[in-house]
Amino acid sequence: PGIPSFSPEKFGYIRSPNPSDYKSFRKGLDQLLDEGAVQALRQRNDDGGGPLILAAVGQLQFEVVQARLKNEYGVESIMEPMSYTLARWADAGWEAVDKADADGKLFG
């Protein structure tokens, strides 16, 4: 069997503080995402140009990603924690999410 996948409980924005390092930053981040070090999420209606949200089971995963970006790709990164602790798929689409929100069925 493959490596088990767990629901993330930690979320944060990651960015490069140095625009000139963006290409190396993105290459390193893409590699780490391909390896499954963390998961990447995007905000609703983000066409890919918005800030990237990383999702992990624990804080250590974020620290490992930042250390590897620095040591293997020579780039600094900044993690901005988010207060979310839960992520869920909306199988029925955004219309169902909007309806549940309007009906007061969403929490948070």
C-alpha atoms as one frame of an Amber mdcrd trajectory, in Angstrom:
protein
   0.000   0.000   0.000   0.958   3.623  -0.539   1.798   6.243   2.047  -1.312
   7.221   3.998  -2.731  10.705   3.524  -4.131  12.609   6.478  -6.428  15.618
   6.595  -4.467  18.811   7.183  -4.960  20.744  10.405  -2.466  23.588   9.809
  -2.727  26.169   7.034  -0.633  29.117   5.980   0.319  31.374   3.115   3.841
  30.978   1.784   5.683  33.606  -0.195   9.137  34.602  -1.288  10.370  37.849
   0.285  12.715  38.416  -2.655  11.007  38.791  -6.067  14.291  38.110  -7.871
  14.351  34.586  -6.375  10.794  33.756  -7.426  11.764  31.300 -10.178  13.949
  29.236  -7.824  11.343  29.575  -5.070   8.603  28.260  -7.344  10.781  25.422
  -8.687  11.626  24.279  -5.153   8.066  24.578  -3.954   6.737  22.643  -6.949
   9.250  19.853  -6.265   8.293  19.665  -2.584   4.599  19.594  -3.489   5.259
  16.777  -5.977   6.987  14.862  -3.184   3.962  15.316  -0.946   5.777  17.289
   1.760   2.658  19.462   2.096  -0.537  20.089   0.150  -1.310  23.218  -1.879
  -4.702  24.904  -1.804  -6.070  27.980  -3.513  -8.782  30.373  -2.492 -12.115
  30.349  -4.255 -12.011  32.079  -7.655  -8.193  32.073  -7.672  -7.027  31.524
 -11.237  -3.492  30.740 -10.088  -2.236  34.271  -9.561  -3.221  34.572  -5.915
  -1.271  33.614  -2.821  -0.562  29.919  -2.379  -1.955  28.265   0.727  -0.021
  25.345   2.164  -1.790  22.696   4.209  -0.100  20.261   6.583  -0.850  17.912
   9.441   1.581  19.720  11.740   3.823  22.761  12.050   6.951  20.647  11.519
   5.983  20.061   7.877   6.038  23.830   7.246   9.434  24.104   8.925  10.812
  21.273   6.794   9.550  22.941   3.608  11.153  26.248   4.567  14.452  24.578
   5.523  14.581  22.627   2.275  13.778  25.714   0.199  16.696  27.482   1.869
  19.202  24.594   1.848  18.399  22.942  -1.486  17.219  25.889  -3.590  18.955
  28.803  -1.870  15.767  30.810  -1.343  14.160  32.359   1.690  10.449  32.009
   2.377   7.898  33.539   4.689   5.048  31.524   6.196   2.007  33.441   7.367
  -0.160  31.191   9.557  -3.906  31.033   9.059  -6.356  30.342  11.867  -8.152
  27.524  10.016  -7.906  24.017  11.441 -10.146  22.102   9.045 -10.537  21.630
   5.291 -13.296  19.792   3.483 -14.092  18.978  -0.134 -17.378  20.294  -1.480
 -18.422  17.471  -3.808 -21.616  19.270  -4.844 -19.752  22.409  -5.935 -19.697
  26.010  -4.844 -23.440  26.427  -5.370 -24.071  23.914  -2.585 -21.581  25.714
  -0.334 -23.307  29.033  -0.983 -26.716  27.506  -0.214 -25.491  25.913   3.012
 -23.963  29.253   4.016 -27.209  31.117   3.252 -29.139  28.520   5.281 -26.777
  29.004   8.256 -25.438  25.452   8.029 -21.757  26.345   7.841 -19.699  26.960
  10.925 -16.897  29.434  11.449
